[in-house]
């Protein structure tokens, strides 16, 4: 388990470390039913019906609002974050994540818009892995590989949602039990994911999971960010910094080769703020393979750190910014390369490449098949803990970069 109250963590971001410690303390605390209403003097959690899933389950939409008016909306289907409404430098709220228009689209269209992805986020090469001497054959849904847990993974399931006490904002815990053999993964996996919207304008995502059989897991949230607003067009001019000296190169099928390489001298060097589109059309082979950015960046973690500054993104037009912190060892930056105008989003416009970017905090892709990568194995009796924090700000309130 991470040491969430280390002095280094607190130095990085004020009360951030202590907040994570509190998050784990309440990650599985819940009430019998959701009634909506007030969590403290200002922050609120409300819900309404969103429709009926293809399997017949009722799906609700939940709205968290903090005492500054910042709002996050999500579905019980896959924990899909449909909206994050954030003010610009003039105080005007706009939704900064991409979404879809209907429940059916969230259930059937590719893209994993805003969802909890697992059991294994990102790719597993050859749709198989060996654990404890046994080979498990998964369901290929990305060429010959398995992507984001398979075709009917956690993002397509209806989760149980319960209000959760949060001393510094509003929170809800999503729970789901994935049975042994689900998408051909071993073990019954019990997962709780807590979304907390703090009054410091942070969206904190805490993952807690346990298994009854040796298995592999990797979770992330797959929100597509556009700091100028959903439907505003390309993010090519938005600025990005990634706290990573290294990345994991990919083969033509986007599976890591197993090498861990330096970003220095490549288009993947985002150690200084850089427009996302500045080198997007580079002939560098890695960019050709991915048709843009779809790469796993190895974060610069220092000994003793319990949480790592992962990335900062900034939009000069609106003044909006995101800082990302995580306990995970890596972040996948993806420039929505698969969007080709065939999907009309919740903005009423078509989505195309560079419509948004992701900051998918994670363990490395294909780790079960790469012994030199950090392990993603989980055994009975162990608890998996992970935290990611997105802090929203404008240029007027943006703190200095962590060092």
C-alpha positions in Angstrom: 0.0 0.0 0.0 1.3 3.5 -0.8 2.3 5.8 2.0 -0.2 8.6 1.2 0.9 11.0 3.9 4.6 11.3 3.1 6.3 14.7 3.6 7.3 14.6 -0.1 3.7 14.1 -1.2 2.5 16.9 0.9 5.3 19.2 -0.4 4.3 18.5 -3.9 0.7 19.7 -3.6 -0.3 20.9 -0.2 -3.1 18.8 1.2 -3.0 16.4 -1.7 -1.4 13.5 0.2 -3.6 13.7 3.2 -6.6 13.8 0.9 -5.6 10.5 -0.7 -5.2 8.9 2.7 -8.7 10.0 3.6 -9.9 8.6 0.2 -8.7 5.1 1.0 -10.3 5.3 4.4 -13.8 5.9 2.9 -13.3 4.1 -0.5 -15.8 1.3 0.4 -18.0 3.1 2.9 -21.4 3.5 1.5 -25.1 4.0 2.4 -28.0 1.7 1.5 -29.5 3.9 -1.2 -28.9 7.2 -3.0 -31.4 9.9 -2.3 -29.5 12.8 -3.7 -29.2 16.1 -1.8 -26.5 17.9 0.2 -23.3 16.4 1.4 -22.1 19.5 3.2 -23.1 23.1 3.1 -22.6 23.6 -0.6 -21.5 20.5 -2.4 -24.2 18.2 -3.8 -24.8 14.8 -5.3 -27.9 14.3 -7.3 -29.1 11.6 -9.6 -31.7 10.9 -12.3 -32.8 8.1 -14.6 -30.7 7.8 -17.8 -32.5 4.9 -19.4 -32.4 1.1 -19.5 -29.3 -0.9 -20.6 -29.5 -3.6 -23.2 -29.4 -6.2 -20.4 -32.5 -4.6 -18.8 -30.8 -2.8 -15.9 -31.7 0.7 -15.0 -28.9 3.2 -15.6 -28.7 6.5 -13.7 -26.8 9.7 -14.2 -25.2 11.4 -11.2 -24.2 15.0 -10.8 -21.5 16.1 -8.3 -21.2 19.9 -7.8 -18.7 21.5 -5.5 -19.0 24.8 -3.6 -17.4 26.7 -6.5 -20.0 25.4 -9.0 -17.6 23.0 -10.8 -19.6 20.0 -11.9 -18.9 16.4 -12.8 -21.6 14.1 -14.3 -21.2 10.3 -14.6 -23.2 7.2 -15.4 -23.7 4.0 -13.4 -22.9 2.3 -16.8 -19.2 1.9 -16.7 -18.7 4.9 -14.5 -18.7 6.9 -17.7 -17.8 10.6 -17.0 -20.1 12.4 -19.4 -19.3 16.0 -18.4 -16.7 18.0 -16.4 -17.9 21.6 -16.4 -15.0 23.9 -15.6 -14.8 27.7 -15.7 -12.5 29.6 -18.0 -10.5 32.7 -17.1 -13.7 34.8 -17.4 -15.7 32.4 -15.2 -17.7 30.9 -18.1 -18.4 27.2 -17.5 -17.9 24.7 -20.3 -17.7 20.9 -20.6 -14.1 19.9 -21.2 -14.6 16.2 -21.9 -16.0 14.5 -25.0 -19.2 12.4 -24.8 -21.9 10.7 -26.7 -25.6 11.5 -27.0 -27.4 8.4 -25.9 -27.1 5.4 -23.6 -27.2 3.1 -26.6 -24.1 4.8 -28.1 -22.2 4.4 -24.8 -23.0 0.7 -24.9 -22.2 0.1 -28.5 -19.7 2.6 -30.0 -16.0 2.2 -29.6 -13.8 4.7 -27.9 -14.4 4.0 -24.2 -15.6 7.6 -23.7 -15.0 8.6 -20.1 -15.2 5.1 -18.7 -13.6 3.0 -16.1 -11.5 0.6 -18.2 -10.4 -2.8 -17.0 -10.0 -5.5 -16.0 -6.8 -4.7 -17.9 -6.6 -1.2 -19.3 -4.6 -0.8 -22.6 -3.4 -3.8 -24.6 -2.4 -7.4 -23.9 -0.5 -8.8 -26.9 -1.8 -11.9 -28.7 -4.9 -11.8 -26.4 -3.2 -14.1 -23.9 -0.8 -14.3 -21.0 0.7 -16.9 -18.7 0.3 -16.7 -14.9 1.4 -19.3 -12.4 2.2 -21.7 -15.2 -1.2 -21.5 -16.8 -2.0 -19.7 -20.1 -5.1 -17.7 -20.3 -6.6 -17.0 -23.7 -8.6 -13.7 -23.7 -11.0 -12.3 -26.3 -9.2 -10.4 -29.1 -11.0 -7.1 -29.8 -8.1 -5.0 -31.3 -6.7 -7.0 -34.1 -5.0 -10.0 -32.5 -4.8 -8.3 -29.2 -7.1 -7.6 -26.2 -7.8 -3.9 -25.6 -9.1 -2.4 -22.3 -10.2 -5.8 -21.0 -12.2 -7.2 -23.9 -15.3 -6.4 -25.9 -17.7 -6.7 -22.9 -15.5 -5.4 -20.1 -16.1 -3.2 -17.1 -16.9 -0.1 -19.2 -20.0 -1.9 -20.5 -21.3 -3.0 -17.1 -23.8 -1.3 -14.8 -22.1 -0.6 -11.5 -23.8 -0.1 -8.1 -23.4 3.6 -6.9 -23.5 4.7 -3.3 -22.9 8.1 -1.7 -19.7 8.3 0.2 -18.6 10.7 3.0 -16.0 13.2 1.8 -14.8 15.8 4.3 -13.6 18.1 1.6 -16.2 17.8 -1.1 -18.7 15.3 -2.5 -18.1 11.6 -3.4 -19.7 8.5 -4.7 -18.4 4.9 -4.8 -19.1 2.6 -7.7 -18.9 -1.1 -7.1 -18.8 -4.1 -9.3 -18.1 -7.8 -9.0 -16.6 -9.4 -12.1 -17.0 -13.2 -11.9 -14.2 -15.7 -12.4 -13.8 -16.2 -16.2 -15.3 -12.8 -17.1 -13.7 -12.0 -20.5 -11.6 -15.1 -19.8 -9.7 -13.5 -17.0 -9.1 -15.6 -13.9 -10.5 -14.9 -10.5 -13.6 -13.2 -9.1 -12.6 -9.5 -8.9 -14.4 -7.1 -6.6 -13.8 -3.5 -7.5 -14.7 -0.2 -5.8 -14.0 3.1 -7.6 -14.6 6.3 -5.7 -15.1 9.6 -7.5 -14.5 12.6 -5.3 -15.0 16.2 -6.4 -13.2 18.4 -3.9 -13.8 22.0 -3.0 -10.2 22.5 -4.1 -11.4 21.8 -7.7 -9.9 18.3 -7.9 -11.5 15.2 -9.3 -9.9 12.4 -7.4 -10.4 8.8 -8.6 -9.5 6.0 -6.1 -9.4 2.4 -7.1 -9.7 -0.6 -4.7 -9.8 -4.2 -5.9 -9.4 -7.7 -4.5 -9.5 -11.2 -6.0 -10.1 -14.8 -4.9 -7.6 -16.2 -7.5 -4.3 -15.1 -9.0 -5.1 -12.6 -11.7 -3.8 -9.5 -13.5 -5.4 -6.0 -13.4 -4.8 -2.5 -14.7 -7.3 0.3 -14.3 -7.6 3.7 -15.8 -10.2 6.4 -16.6 -10.6 7.0 -20.3 -11.8 10.6 -20.4 -11.0 12.6 -23.5 -10.0 16.2 -22.6 -10.5 19.3 -24.7 -9.7 22.3 -22.5 -11.4 24.7 -25.0 -14.6 22.7 -24.6 -16.4 19.7 -26.1 -16.9 20.3 -29.8 -14.5 23.2 -30.0 -12.2 21.5 -32.6 -8.6 20.4 -32.5 -6.4 20.4 -29.4 -3.3 20.7 -31.5 -2.5 24.2 -30.1 -3.1 23.2 -26.5 0.0 22.8 -24.5 1.2 19.6 -22.8 4.0 18.7 -20.4 4.6 15.1 -19.4 6.9 14.3 -16.4 8.7 11.4 -18.2 12.2 10.9 -19.4 11.3 7.5 -20.9 8.6 5.7 -22.7 7.9 2.2 -23.9 8.3 1.9 -27.7 5.7 0.0 -29.6 5.7 -2.4 -32.6 3.4 -1.8 -35.6 0.5 -3.5 -33.7 0.9 -1.0 -30.9 2.2 -3.6 -28.4 5.3 -2.6 -26.5 8.5 -4.2 -27.6 9.7 -4.6 -24.1 12.3 -1.8 -24.4 12.2 1.3 -22.2 13.7 4.1 -24.2 14.6 7.8 -23.7 12.3 10.5 -25.0 15.3 12.8 -25.6 15.6 13.8 -29.3 12.1 12.3 -30.2 8.7 13.8 -30.7 7.7 12.2 -27.5 9.8 14.6 -25.4 7.2 16.7 -23.5 9.4 17.6 -20.6 8.8 21.2 -21.4 5.4 22.7 -22.3 4.9 22.0 -26.0 1.9 22.3 -28.4 0.3 18.9 -28.8 0.3 19.3 -32.5 3.9 20.7 -32.9 5.3 17.3 -33.9 2.2 15.3 -34.6 3.0 14.8 -38.2 6.6 13.7 -37.6 8.0 10.8 -39.7 9.5 9.3 -36.5 8.6 5.6 -36.8 6.8 5.5 -33.5 4.5 8.3 -34.6 3.9 6.4 -37.9 2.9 3.2 -36.1 0.4 5.0 -33.8 -0.8 7.6 -36.4 0.0 10.2 -33.8 0.4 9.9 -30.1 -0.7 6.6 -28.5 2.2 6.0 -26.2 2.9 4.9 -22.6 5.1 7.4 -20.8 7.2 6.1 -17.8 6.8 8.7 -15.1 9.8 10.1 -13.2 9.1 8.7 -9.8 11.5 9.6 -7.0 12.3 7.3 -4.0 9.9 8.1 -1.1 7.3 9.8 -3.3 3.8 8.4 -2.7 2.3 10.2 -5.6 3.8 11.5 -8.8 3.1 14.6 -10.8 2.3 13.2 -14.2 1.3 15.9 -16.6 0.0 19.5 -17.1 -2.1 20.6 -20.0 -3.1 24.2 -20.8 -5.2 26.1 -23.3 -4.2 29.7 -23.9 -7.5 30.6 -25.5 -9.6 29.9 -22.3 -6.9 29.9 -19.7 -8.0 26.4 -18.5 -5.4 24.0 -17.2 -5.3 20.4 -15.8 -2.6 19.0 -13.5 -2.6 15.3 -13.2 -1.1 13.4 -10.2 -1.1 9.6 -9.8 0.3 6.6 -7.8 0.6 4.7 -11.1 4.0 4.3 -12.8 2.9 5.6 -16.2 0.4 7.6 -18.3 -0.8 6.9 -21.8 -1.2 10.0 -24.0 -3.6 9.5 -26.9 -4.6 12.1 -29.4 -7.9 10.4 -30.4 -6.3 9.0 -33.6 -9.2 6.6 -34.2 -11.8 9.4 -34.6 -12.6 10.0 -38.2 -15.8 12.0 -38.3 -18.1 8.9 -38.2 -19.3 9.7 -34.6 -21.5 12.7 -33.8 -20.7 13.6 -30.1 -22.8 15.1 -27.4 -21.5 18.5 -28.7 -23.6 18.0 -31.8 -20.4 18.0 -33.9 -18.4 15.1 -35.4 -15.3 14.0 -33.6 -12.0 13.7 -35.5 -8.3 13.1 -34.8 -6.9 15.6 -32.3 -10.4 16.4 -31.1 -9.1 15.6 -27.6 -6.3 14.0 -25.7 -6.2 11.5 -22.9 -4.1 11.2 -19.7 -4.7 7.5 -18.9 -2.7 6.8 -15.8 -1.9 3.1 -15.7 0.6 0.3 -15.4 2.5 -0.5 -18.6 0.6 -2.1 -21.5 1.2 -5.9 -22.0 3.0 -6.1 -18.6 1.8 -9.8 -18.1 3.9 -10.7 -21.1 6.9 -8.4 -20.3 8.8 -9.7 -17.2 10.9 -6.5 -17.1 7.8 -4.3 -16.7 6.3 -3.6 -13.2 4.0 -6.4 -12.3 0.3 -6.2 -12.6 -0.4 -9.5 -10.8 -2.9 -9.5 -7.9 -3.2 -12.4 -5.5 -5.8 -13.4 -3.0 -5.4 -11.6 0.3 -3.9 -8.6 -1.4 -5.7 -5.3 -2.0 -4.9 -3.2 -5.0 -4.9 0.5 -4.4 -4.5 3.3 -6.9 -5.2 7.0 -7.0 -5.3 9.6 -9.8 -6.1 13.3 -9.3 -7.0 15.8 -11.9 -6.8 19.4 -10.6 -8.6 22.0 -12.6 -7.4 25.7 -12.6 -7.1 28.7 -14.8 -4.0 30.7 -15.6 -4.9 33.1 -12.8 -4.9 30.4 -10.2 -2.4 27.9 -11.6 0.3 27.0 -9.1 4.0 26.6 -10.0 5.0 23.3 -11.6 6.0 20.7 -8.9 9.7 20.1 -8.8 
